[in-house]
Amino acid sequence: MATLKQVAAHAEVSVQTVSNALNAPHRLRPDTLQRVTKSIELLNYRPNRNARSLRTSAVELIGYCVPSWPNGQAHLVMDQFLHALCTAAETTSRHILLFTAPVGLEGMPVYEDLHARRLVDGFVLSQTETHDPRHGWLKEQEIPFVSFGRVWKETTQPGPFVDVDGAAGCAAAVRHLYDAGRRRIGFLSWPKSSGLAEDRLSGWSDACKQLGLSTSGRAMRCVDDTIDEGAGATAELLDATEPVDGIVAISDVLALGALSELNRRGLTAGVEVGVTGFDDSPLASVVSPALTSIRQPMDQIATELIDILTAPTRRSADNPDADPTPARSSTERLLQPELVIRGSSAPG
């Protein structure tokens, strides 16, 4: 394998120029960068990742803890996210190292070991929980990280994040059903312990109030994110004194439960009752009628996460000993979802 000195000799430049081509290409003239890049390719030079990351504090290998789901079931949306994350990392010549760890503080030794052994330089976190301990611990250890999702019920976020505005998505679903003539719109939610659930429920509630629609008794709490739970909650909404004519579900799984219950009663989604889901999972387009759902921009989420985590740092000229800050100003990015309209919510 070629060395840095050999590349410099081949390109007829200094070793520092080769280093700049790898770490700070903006410092070089275009013709010089092109000549060095060509030499790197011809000699098949591969920089020493550990030495480079130690020297520059660059994030080269990124750790991601793969969440475990109840009963070993797959999570189609998070599978999409993982694929998008790997693709986004690879477009910047970085890679994702996958691992598993216990939930909460018990999992911190796994993170510590991976970083101490230089197996990863930083982490992408997901499945954030209320008062999630990982963020504070990583911040104290000065280990780079970024989170897909906010830490709920915190006055300030303990670190950089990229998230989707779930409240805005659910509000858009309510307005869509309203425009389709629905006036009694229910909500299928998760337990109050979920900050994500409370955020999405607030979008439904606020939109209903703005449109003059009643919310009393129309928010159903499902214990688990399952089709059976969605079906049971839908049954309660339909058996009420004023049965709903629209349902906004916090997930596609609960929405599929709503479709199942409607079918059992001989009702047609999109005709008697409009139904929307959340996540636009692969199942949304294959059921009949196809499910209207809120799509999260997974490719953009992944790109933003990698962008924040790998952004160069800068130190204040007035205080060079201060903690480095990201070169880009925004490390909190709230993205907008898209309402994908299908037959389950067609006007009655």
N, C-alpha and C positions, 0 to 999 in steps of 0.2 A: 504494500500500500504506500502511495506517495506521501511525502511529508510536506509540511508548510513551506520549508525552505526550497524543496524541489519545485513546488508550484511557483514560488517567487522567481526562481532562476529561469524556469520555462517561459514565464510571462515577461521576464526582464523588468521586474519591479521589486520593491522592498517587501520584506516579510510583513511589515505594518500595512502595506497597501493590500496585500492578500487578506489580512485580518479585517481591514475595513470593508473589503468586498463581501465578506461573510457576515460581519456584524453591523456595519454602518455603510451600506452601499451608497447612500445619499451624499457621502463625503467625496466620492470619486467622480471624475469626469466620465461621461457616457462611454467614450472610446476606451478609456482605461478599464472601466468595469467590464466591458465586453471582452477585452483581451484576457483579463484575469479569469472571468467566468469560463471562457473557452479552454484555458489551461487546466482549470479545475476539472472540467468535463473530460478532456483528453487524458489526463493522468488518473482519472477516477479517484480524486482526493475525497476523503471522508474525514471531517474534523472530529477530534476526540470530544464526545458530548459532555462527559463529566468535567473535563478540564475547562471547556468553554463555559459551561453553566456556572462553575465555581468562580471563574475569572470575571464574568460579566453579570452574574446574577440573573441570567436569562432563564426563562421557563421553556425547556425543550421537551421534556417528557411530562405528561399531565396525567395525574391519577384520577380515576373515577370509580366510586363505590357503586356497584350494581345493586339496586334495591331488591329485596326479597319480598314476594307477594304472598298473601294467605293461600294455603293449600298448594303452594308451588305453581300457581296459575301464571300464565303469561300476561303481560300488560302491553297491549299493542301500541299504544301511544308512546310509552317510554321506550319501546323498541325502536320506534321511528326517531325519537330524540337521540338515542345512542348512535344510530347510523349517521344522523346529521352531524353529531358532535365529532365523530371520527373523521368524517369527510372534511369538516371545517378545519380540524387540526392538521390534516394531511395537506391541505392547500397551502399551509404555511410551513411545510416541511417538519411538522411536529407529529407526535403520535400519542394515543391514549393507552394508558396501562389500566386494565380492569382488575378490580379486586372486590372482595366482600368483607364486611366487618359488622360486628354487633351494633345494634342501635344504641345511641346515647353515649355516655362517657366510657362505657365498656369498650367501645370501638376505637377510642383515641390511640391506644398503643399500636394499632395497625397503621394508622396514619403516621405516627411518630417513627415507626420502624422503616416504612417505605421512604420517608424523607431522609432519615439518618443514614441509610445505606445508599443514598443518591440514586435510588431507583426511579424517583420522580422529583420534579422541581416545584410542583404546585398542584393544586386540586380544583376540580370542578365539583361542586356539591349539588345535589338535587334532593327531592322529597324532604324539604325543610319542614320542621315542626315548630310549634310554639316554644319559645325559649330553647331553640336548638343549641346544644352545647358545642358543636363542632366549630362554629364561626368564632366564638370568643376564644376557644383554645388555640385555633390556628393563628388568630390575630396576635395572641400573647407570644406564641412561638415564632412570630414574624415569618410564617410560611405563606407564600402567595396562594390566594384562593379567590374564587368567584362562585356565586350561588345562582342556580336556576330556581328562582322563587325567593320571596321575602320571608324573614323571620317574623311571624305574626305576634301581635301584642307587645312589640318592642317600641319604645318611644323614638329611638333612632336605630337604623340598621347597623349591625356589627361588622359589616363588610360590603364589598361591591356585589351587585346582583343584576340579573336580567329577569324580568317577569312579564307575564301577560296580564292585561287589565281584564280580569274575569268579571268584575262588576259591570264594566262597560259592555262586555259580551252578553251577559244575561239581560241587561237593560235593552240591548238591541233586539234580543229575542222577544221580549215583552212587546216592544213597539211593533215588531213585525206581526205578531199575533193580533195585536190591536187593529192594525191596518187591514188585517184579514177578517175583521168583524168580531173578534173574540172579546168578551167583556168580563168573563169570570175565569181568570188565569191563575192556576195553582203552581206550586213550586215543589219539586222533589229534591230534598237536601240531604246532607250528612249530619252527624252529631255536632252540637255546639262546640265541642272540644277542637274542632278543625277550624283554624283561622282561614283557610282557603274557602271552606264552606260559608263562613260568615261574610266574607268578601263578596262572593257570588250572590248570596242571598240578599245582600244590601242592594245590589244592582237591580234585582227583581223587585224588591220592595219599593225602592225610590222611584223606579219607572212606573210602577202601578199607581203610586200616590200622585205622581205628576200627571197621569192620565185620568185621575179621578176614579180608579178601580179599587175595590175593597181587597184587603189582604187578610182579613180576619179568618182564621181557621183554614187558610189555604196554603200554608207552608208545612209540608210533611217532613219529619225527620226519619231518615232510614238508618238503621243500625249498621248495615253493611252495604257495600257497593255491589249489589247483586241484582239479577233480573227478578228474582222472587221478591226482594224488598221493594223494588220499583213497582211490581204488579200489585202488591199489597197496599202500598201507599196510594196508588192510583184508584184502587177499589174504594178506599175511604173518601177520596175526593169526589168520586162519581156517586157515592151513596149519600152525600151530604144533602141537606135541605135544598140548597141551591147548587146543583152539580156543576163542576167546572166545564167550560167549553174550550179551554186551552191549558197546556201543561208545559212549563219550562223545567227541564231536568238538569241537575248539576253535572251529570255525566251521561255518556251514550249508553252505558250499561243500564242505568235507571230508566232512561228513555225507552230502551228495548223492553224493559219490564212493563212500562206504560202501554206500549204497542201490543204486548202480549195480552194484557188485561182487556184492552179495547176489543181485540180480536175474539177473546173468550165471550164477550158480551154481544157480539155481533155488530159492534160499532166500527166505523172506518176512520182511521186517523187521517186528518186532513179534510174530512167531511163533517162528522159530528163534533170531533175534538181535534184541535191542532196540537201537535207535539214537537218540541225541539229538544235536542241533546247538547252535549258539550264535549269537544275534542275532535270531532269528525274522524273517528276511528274507521278502519277499513270496513267494519261491519255496517256503517251508516249507509253506504251506497248499495248494499246487496240485499237488505231486507225489503219487504213490500208492505206498504209504500216506503220508498227510500226516506231515510231520516234526515230532516233538517237539523243541522248541527253547527256549532261554533268551532271554527278551525283555528288552532294555534299555529303561528308561523315558525315551525320547527327549524327550518334552514336558517332563518334570520336569527332566531334565538341562539343557535349553536355558533353562528358567526360572531355575534355580539359577545358571547361568553369568551371565546378564544381571543377576540380583539382586546377585551379588558385585561384578561390574564397575561397576555404576552406583550402588552403595550410597554414601550421603553419608559424608564423612570427618569425623573430629573430632580436635581437638588437645587435649592434656592442659592443664588449667587451670594446673597447676604448671609446665609446660614448654611454652609456646605455640610455641616454635621447633622442637620435636621433629617427627619425621616423622609425617604424619597416618596414622591407623589406621582401618580400616573401622568404620562405626558398628555393624555386626553382628559378633558375636564370632567366628563360625565362618567361616573362609575355606577350610577343607578339608572337603569333603562327600563321603562315600562312600555311594552309594545302593545299594539292594538290587534285584537283577533278579527276574524272575518266570519260573518254569518253566511253559511252555505245553504241556500234554500232548496228544499226538495219536496216531494209529495206529502210528507207527514204533516205539513203545516199549510197546505193549499187552502184557499178560501172555501168556506162551506157554502 
